[in-house]
Amino acid sequence: MRVIAARLRHDIADEVDRIASEERVDRSTVIVRAADLYVKRWKLEKALRSYLEGSATVWKAADIAGLSLWELMDEMEKRKVPLQYTSEDFIEDFEAALKE
């Protein structure tokens, strides 16, 4: 792991301390967990945005999000994101899958 210093607002630092106490872990663990959740959410949002804008297929969006195709499709269903899948998308995804 790398060490990264960050400045937190007082109210956020107090919440980190409260969570650390309740979870019986140190502050770093709480902050690492929070950062991990944020990065996952950010990647998913970026993937869905790319998909909706048409700059990524479902397969590519799953790769951007760091999810399997099925995990992304489940997330899309939860968020009611319409499936925009053409025969060209299928061919592109099929060819990409063959390379892996």
RAHU-V120588 format. One record per run of one state. SS is the DSSP state (h for helix, s for strand, l for the rest). FROM is the first residue (numbers start at 0). LEN is the number of residues. If there is no record, write none. Layout:
# RAHU-V120588
ss=SS from=FROM len=LEN
ss=SS from=FROM len=LEN
This chain:
# RAHU-V120588
ss=l from=0 len=9
ss=h from=9 len=14
ss=l from=23 len=3
ss=h from=26 len=27
ss=l from=53 len=4
ss=h from=57 len=8
ss=l from=65 len=3
ss=h from=68 len=10
ss=l from=78 len=8
ss=h from=86 len=13
ss=l from=99 len=1
